[in-house]
Amino acid sequence: MSEIKITIRGREFKARLNHCAAAQALCYQMPMTVVMDELNGNEKYCYLKENLPTRSVYPNTIAAGDLMLFGGSCLVLFYKSFTTAYDYTVLGAIENPEGLAEAVGSGPVEVEFAVVSE
């Protein structure tokens, strides 16, 4: 399981990625800085340059701090918990999402992803 650091407006969040092909492929793209757009008042998203391998599931419940892939190239960071009818490839989650919603704010936000350890 890989540990990554997600930096948003100077705040650092540690996340653990699952052992899956999509998470591994995402790690190969790190370090990376992306601008994530707002959607639905509960998530930030951006489209990656390349599709990642998918293994979609219906999680039913999304937790604040979940990092997922929608389709093959849409990276999604959820900052609020809610129920969903959509399917995602689960990449991992922030260990302690306290303060995440405040850090991402409203509108687009620059987010840096970096691998800490394999």
ZIZI-V186601 format. One record per backbone hydrogen bond with DSSP energy under -0.5 kcal/mol. CO is the residue of the C=O (numbers start at 1). NH is the residue of the N-H. E is the energy in kcal/mol with one decimal. If there is no record, write none. Layout:
CO	NH	E
CO	NH	E
//
This chain:
2	17	-3.2
3	116	-3.2
3	117	-1.6
4	15	-2.7
5	7	-0.5
5	114	-1.9
6	8	-0.5
6	13	-2.4
7	112	-2.4
8	11	-2.3
11	8	-2.7
13	6	-3.0
14	95	-2.7
14	96	-0.5
15	4	-2.9
16	93	-2.0
18	20	-1.4
20	24	-2.2
21	25	-2.5
22	26	-2.2
23	27	-2.1
24	28	-1.6
25	29	-0.6
26	29	-1.3
27	30	-1.6
32	113	-3.1
34	36	-0.6
34	111	-3.2
36	109	-2.2
37	45	-2.2
39	42	-1.6
39	43	-1.4
42	79	-2.3
42	80	-1.2
43	39	-2.0
44	77	-2.9
45	37	-2.9
46	48	-0.5
46	75	-2.5
57	59	-0.9
57	88	-2.5
59	61	-3.0
60	84	-2.8
62	82	-1.9
63	66	-2.3
65	94	-2.3
66	68	-0.5
66	78	-2.6
67	91	-2.0
67	92	-1.7
68	76	-3.2
69	71	-0.6
69	89	-2.6
70	73	-0.6
70	74	-1.5
72	52	-3.4
73	48	-3.4
73	75	-0.8
74	70	-3.0
75	46	-1.9
76	68	-2.7
76	78	-0.5
77	44	-2.6
78	65	-3.2
82	62	-3.6
88	57	-2.7
88	90	-0.6
89	69	-2.4
89	91	-0.5
91	18	-3.3
92	67	-2.6
93	16	-2.3
97	100	-2.6
99	103	-2.2
100	104	-2.5
101	105	-1.7
109	36	-3.2
110	9	-0.6
111	34	-2.7
112	7	-2.5
113	31	-0.7
113	32	-2.3
114	5	-3.2
117	3	-2.2
//
